[in-house]
Amino acid sequence: MVALKAHQMKEIAPLFQGIDETLIWSCLQGCMGHAWANSAEAPTAVQIITGDFCFVAGDSRSPGAYELAGHIPADYRSSVLILAPPDSDWASLVESAHAGCWQRQTRYALQKSPNAFNLNRLRALAGQVPPEYRIQRMGERVYHACLAQEWSADFCSQFSSYEDYQARGLGFAALLNGEPVAGASSYTVYHGGIEIEVDTKPSHRRKGLAAACAASLILECLRVGLYPSWDAANTASLALAQKLGYRFSHEYPVYHILTGR
């Protein structure tokens, strides 16, 4: 198994052909993430990790495929790695390589349709918040406040600094007395778009804050020519996405790998 450098991404791109996943694009385009393969010159099996998500591809019978299916980098810090196998053969490798340390779950993919959004509907959702809350674009103070709390850290955890986030990222937060209690932000970035992360502090849920933040973010993305990609971790996230105008594509299995970290 070898770690790949940015100029070697072109060698593994064909193995991901037809997979409509922005977290893969982020790595292949050199924006975020890391890749490993069973060969740098002629790879037939590969692994990409972007944020907390892992993707494998290629021939699961190739030499080194099992090692790639079980690989967790030494510097990976999260307690869970979300691994999406492309087929049942890779899924079997994952189950074997991580025996006793995985939980199979279902995620929900949304269509990537820039013209699906109703702008008036989004503007209405962006304004439907109780009067004590304020929706604003995330600046430096809110960036650091979000990083400091577990529920909101993933709004900007994949960026190296505020300057990096300011240059490449984009987000909106709902503030109460100046402190973030909900938000929607770029979890990752790729050429021409972002992958959205949405969450609300548990004590402030069911007030329309996530919808307002997400609607604000989608509107700004569309204004500046970015696509706001959404992938739903559960049915609640799917319902919110559909409320905002996304269209369901398909469900797919993932493995939550318990890393012990």
N, C-alpha and C positions, 0 to 999 in steps of 0.2 A: 504494500500500500504506500502510495506517495502523495504528499501534499502538492497541490497544483498552484502555480503562480498565475497572475492575471493574464499573461500572454498565452497561457496554455488552455484557457477556457474554450477557445474555438475547437479544440480537440474533442471535448466532451459534449458540446452543444448538440450534435446529431443524436446522442443518446436520449435527449430530452425532447426531441421533435414531437410536436403534437400535444405536449402537456401544457395546458393553459394556466400557468401558476406564476404569479408575479414574484414570489420569493425565490424561485429558480432564476427568473430573469434578472433579479437584483444581483445574484452571484455571477451569472454568465456575462453580464454587462460590466462587472467590476465595481458596482455601486456599494454592495454590502455582501457579507457572507464569505464562506470558505468552501473549498472542494478538495476531495481526495479521490484517487482512482487506483485501479490495479496496475496501471502503466501510464506513464506520462506521454509516451510516443504513440502507443496504439491501445488506448483504453477500451475495455469492453464491459467494465462495471465501474460505477462511480457513486459517490455520495456528496451531497451538498448540504451544508448547515447554514441557515440564515436565521439569526435570532434564536428562538427556541424551537425552530422547525427543521426537520431533517427529511431529505428526499434521496432515494436511491433509484438507480436506473441502469439499464443495460441487460446483459445476460446473467441471470442469477446462478447459472451453472459455471460461470467463468472462474478461473483460479483467483482467489482473493475476494470473491463476492461475499462469502460468509464473514470475513474480517470486516469488510465495509458495512455490512448489515449490523454488526455489533459494535462498531466504532463510536466511542464518545471521546472527544478531545480532552486532553488533560486539563486544559484551561476553561472547560465548560463549567459554568457556575450554578445553573438553575437545577432545581430538584427534579424537574420533569423535562424530557425531550420528546417533542411531538413528531413522530415518524410516520410518513405517508408512503406506503409501498405501492408500486404501480400495478401489481398483479398478485395473484395468490401464491405464486412461486416465491416471490420476494417476501411476502407476508410469512410464509413458512420459515424462511431463513431468519426473519426478525424474531419470530416467536422462539425459535431454538437458541439464537444468539443471546437473547435477553430473558431466558427461561426464569420464571418466578418474579420477574421485575417489570411486567408490562400489563397494561389495561387497554382493551380494545374499545374504541369509542367511534361515534359517527360525527362527521362534520358535513356542512351543507355549502356547496359551491353556488355562487350567483353568476348569472350571465354578465359579461363585460359589454354593456350596451350604452355608450355615451348619450344616445338620443332617447333613452328610456325615461329620463327625469322630467317631471313637471315642475318648472321653476317656481311658479306661483305657489304650488303645494309646499315646496321646500321653504320658500320665504315665510309662509304661514307657520310652519312647524318651528322655524328658527325664532319666531317671536312669541311662541306659546310657552312662556315660563312664568311662574309666580313672581310677583313684583319685588320680592326681597332678593332675588337672584339676578345676576348680570352675566351675559354671555360676552366674552371678549377673546380676541386672538391671543394666543399664548406668547408672552414675551419672556424676558430673562428671569424675572422673579418667579413667575408661575412655572417656568421650566424647572427651576431648582426645587420649588415646592412639590411638584409632581414626582420628581426623582426621589425625594425624601420619604415618600409614602408607598407602601407595598401595592396598594390598590391601583395607584396611578403611575407607577414607575415605567411601565411599558409604553406610555405615551411618547417617551423620548429616550428610552434606555439603549437603543441601538445606534445612537449618535455619540461621537467621541467627546463632544463639548457643546455648550450653547451656541458657539460660533458655527459649528457644523450643522446643528439643528436649524439655526437661523438661515444658513445658506441653502440647505436642501430640504428641510422639513417644513411642516405646516400643521397648525392645530388650533382648536378653540376650546375654551374651558368655561364652565359655569362657576361663578364665584359667589360665595356668601360671606359677607363681611371681609372681602378681599382674599379669601382663601378658596382654592379649587375644591369643588365637591363633585364635579362630573367633567367629562371631556371627551373629545374626539380628536385624534391626532394621527400623524404618519408613523406607523410602527416601523415600516421600512419604505425605501424609495427605489424606483427603477426609472429607466429612461421614459419619460412621458407620463409618469403617474406615481401614486403612493398606494400602500396597503394600509387600510384604516384600522386603528385600535380605538374601541369605544368602551367606556366604563363609567360607573357612578358609585360614589361612596355609599355603602349599604344603607346608611341612615337617611339618605336623600333620594332613594329610588322611587319610581312610580309618580314622578312629578313632571315628566316630559323633558327632563334636562338632557338625557342622552340623545333624544331625538333632535332637540334644539341645537346641541353642539354638532351633531353629525350633519344636520341640514346646513348649518353655517359652513362647515368644512367642505361639503360637497359643492355648495354654491361657489365658494372661493376657488376650489379646484377647477371647476368648469370655466370660471372667469379667466383664470390664468393658463388654461390649456393643459391641465393635468387630469388623468383619469383616476377617480377615487375608488379603487378596487376594494371589495368587501368579501370576506369568507367567513361564514357563520360557524361558531364553535358549538352552538346548541340551537334549539328551536326558538328560544326567546330572541337570540340574536338574528335568526332568520326572519322572525316576525317583524322586528324593528327594521331590518333591511328592506323588506317588502313594503312596509309603511312609507319608507323614504323613496320608493320607486324602483328598487332592484327587482329583477326577475329570477326566480329559482331556476337553477340548471340541473343539479344532481347531488345526491348524497354520496359520500365515500368514507371508507374506514381509515382510521388512524390508530396508531399505538402510542399511548402515553408511557414512555419508558421512565421508570423510577431510577434516577441516577445515584441516589444516596448522598447528594451534595447539598 
